[in-house]
Amino acid sequence: MADYVGALDQGTTSTRFMVFDHHGQVVAVDQKEHEQIYPKPGWVEHDANEIWERCQEVIQGALSKAGLSASDLAAVGITNQRETTVVWDRNTGEPVHNAIVWQDTRTDQICNELAADGGQDRFRAKVGLPIATYFSGPKVKWILDNVEGARARAEAGNLVFGNIDSWCIWNLTGGTSGGVHVTDVTNASRTMLMDLATLAWDDEILAIMGIPKSMLPEIRSSSQVYGDATGTVAGIPVAGDLGDQQAALFGQTCFSVGEAKNTYGTGNFLLLNTGTSPVPSNSGLITGVGYKIGDLPASYMLEGSIAITGALVQWLRDNLKLISSAPEVEALARTVEDNGGVFFVPAFSGLFAPYWRSDARGVIAGLTRYVNAGHLARAVLEATAWQTKEVVDAMNADSGVALTSLKVDGGMVHNDLLMQFQADVLGVPVIRPTVAETTALGAAYAAGLAVGFWREIEDLRANWGMDKQWEPHMDPATRDREYALWKKAVTRTFDWVE
């Protein structure tokens, strides 16, 4: 019997392969970054071939570090940056264009045209999403409209589309030699093309966007065997697929209605399990599928998506050179007592939840001669916490259930200053689990369940453990005053792009 499960975690800035044991503990990890391509302002691309190379390298790297071979793995799961769109030739395996990343705003005109007839919520009743540059459907349309010959090739049945999960699974299971073209319900629910009630592609929306149905992957459960891997892990079942945020929800064992988690990564993503029926949002949140295990009914979620959080720390490092590594932001922020009156709203690619304003752009408000680098660093961290509070407020309003605590994961949760400030502004405890990399863990859990490595989800709950908890200390009057200033700063970002 194999003793481990592997998870391929293909993220926005890097790819990693993680190996977990039966207790959900990390046995090995290997990680590599890939290039961020910015052809024009607001455009963000990845080289899909480079990403697949990184996938192969980190699978080999993690197994080597642990002294394991493929036969030690019971299954492999996939989790991925969602909405990032790849269109490739099914015969040659070559992408027709760089992958268009979820942050990319080039589809703003397409989105405006789609919203001209019926508004931004034209498709929301079916797909749970507003019309926004964030989602995959308009990105596919852009490729078909702008890459020479792409539409004709697609209509002839030669081009296929997938989010990064589909690209990775297709390549992992053989590519042009029998690769499986699938996606799971969580990724499909991020395309703007899947009906949430039927969990099937919607013919009407496909026709409106001009996307041939033959391009689309088959929609499967998040936990089932899709096919056997080739290459380094040849013969091992590929058996789990979850978009990264849903994978973190699963890895945090948020299996009950009302349980929520917040992932602090490139962006922030707060997800709340709403049970086996989709809950429409009136407060600017997204309705989507949380996960679907085998033949069981799908579990739905409400999500608040924030575009720029960890990416703002990277911007401070790479563009302003105020720090030389991301962890240094905490030490710099601790050189001052407070934000010095500065609020930083990082609407670099518009504002996501709860505003959905693609016309917004970033603003630093409240600057005076008094302000120094420490105040800026603190404002950068506080921006993450304030944006999260806005999403929590929206979630409380939509669900009718007040959040009592927040489970957190992702790279930024090791920043004590940020986590304390987050607890302060929410007024509830913030809890970090022992395994903070819950995205990869969720993909491993989904794969392991599919092959019987874990018998049921209660086995997974038993693995969850708390590492640290932060209690709120801020005086409510102070919180309310600062929050009002934050909201004022947010309004200054509106209507920047004509």
MOMOZI-V426408 format. One record per run of one state. SS is the DSSP state (2 for helix, 1 for strand, 0 for the rest). FROM is the first residue (numbers start at 0). LEN is the number of residues. Records with the same first field share a line. If there is no record, write none. Layout:
# MOMOZI-V426408
SS: FROM-LEN + FROM-LEN
This chain:
# MOMOZI-V426408
0: 0-3 + 10-3 + 20-5 + 33-3 + 37-7 + 46-1 + 66-3 + 80-4 + 89-5 + 95-3 + 100-7 + 116-7 + 127-8 + 146-3 + 155-3 + 172-9 + 188-5 + 195-4 + 201-1 + 209-3 + 215-2 + 220-2 + 228-2 + 233-3 + 251-8 + 264-3 + 275-10 + 291-1 + 293-5 + 306-3 + 318-9 + 333-9 + 345-5 + 351-5 + 357-5 + 365-7 + 399-5 + 409-1 + 414-1 + 426-2 + 433-4 + 450-6 + 461-4 + 470-5 + 491-7
1: 3-7 + 13-7 + 25-8 + 36-1 + 44-2 + 72-8 + 84-5 + 94-1 + 98-2 + 158-5 + 181-3 + 193-2 + 199-2 + 217-3 + 222-6 + 236-7 + 259-5 + 267-8 + 285-6 + 292-1 + 298-8 + 342-3 + 350-1 + 356-1 + 362-3 + 404-5 + 428-5 + 465-5
2: 47-19 + 69-3 + 107-9 + 123-4 + 135-11 + 149-6 + 163-9 + 184-4 + 202-7 + 212-3 + 230-3 + 243-8 + 309-9 + 327-6 + 372-27 + 410-4 + 415-11 + 437-13 + 456-5 + 475-16
